[in-house]
Amino acid sequence: MDLGHAAGRCAELGNTTRLSIFRLLVKAGKNGLPVGQIQSSLGIPGSTLTHHLQRLVRVGLV
């Protein structure tokens, strides 16, 4: 992984909501979690969760 790519990933995890989502998914392991469970665990609207998941997907963390 090049330095720029690593920096992009770190930048996305600099947001507390995205970091919380990432932590939940890492703890869940290979099977992941249903979106509704992530949403209820964090208490955020579905549209907000979608936005943050898209950002994590874009940099290859999800």
C-alpha positions as CSV (number, residue, x, y, z in Angstrom):
1,M,0.0,0.0,0.0
2,D,1.4,3.4,-0.9
3,L,1.6,6.2,1.5
4,G,-1.1,8.3,-0.2
5,H,-3.6,5.4,0.0
6,A,-2.8,4.8,3.6
7,A,-3.3,8.5,4.4
8,G,-6.7,8.5,2.7
9,R,-7.8,5.6,4.8
10,C,-6.6,7.2,8.0
11,A,-8.3,10.5,7.0
12,E,-11.7,8.7,6.6
13,L,-11.2,7.1,10.1
14,G,-10.6,10.5,11.5
15,N,-14.3,11.0,11.7
16,T,-15.8,9.6,14.9
17,T,-18.9,8.2,13.3
18,R,-16.9,6.4,10.6
19,L,-14.5,5.1,13.2
20,S,-17.4,3.8,15.3
21,I,-18.9,2.0,12.2
22,F,-15.5,0.5,11.4
23,R,-15.0,-0.7,14.9
24,L,-18.4,-2.4,15.0
25,L,-17.7,-4.1,11.7
26,V,-14.3,-5.3,12.8
27,K,-15.7,-6.7,16.0
28,A,-18.4,-8.5,14.0
29,G,-15.9,-10.3,11.9
30,K,-16.4,-11.9,8.5
31,N,-20.2,-12.1,8.8
32,G,-20.5,-8.4,9.3
33,L,-23.6,-6.7,10.7
34,P,-27.0,-5.8,9.2
35,V,-27.3,-2.1,8.4
36,G,-30.2,-1.8,10.8
37,Q,-28.1,-3.1,13.7
38,I,-25.3,-0.6,13.0
39,Q,-27.9,2.1,12.8
40,S,-29.5,1.2,16.1
41,S,-26.1,0.7,17.8
42,L,-25.0,4.2,16.9
43,G,-28.4,5.9,17.0
44,I,-27.9,7.7,13.7
45,P,-30.4,8.2,10.8
46,G,-30.2,5.8,7.8
47,S,-29.1,8.5,5.4
48,T,-26.2,9.4,7.7
49,L,-25.2,5.8,7.9
50,T,-25.3,5.4,4.2
51,H,-23.1,8.5,3.7
52,H,-20.5,7.2,6.1
53,L,-20.5,3.7,4.7
54,Q,-20.0,5.0,1.2
55,R,-17.0,6.9,2.4
56,L,-15.5,3.8,3.9
57,V,-16.3,1.7,0.8
58,R,-14.6,4.4,-1.4
59,V,-11.3,3.9,0.4
60,G,-11.6,0.2,0.6
61,L,-12.2,-0.2,4.3
62,V,-15.5,-1.9,3.9
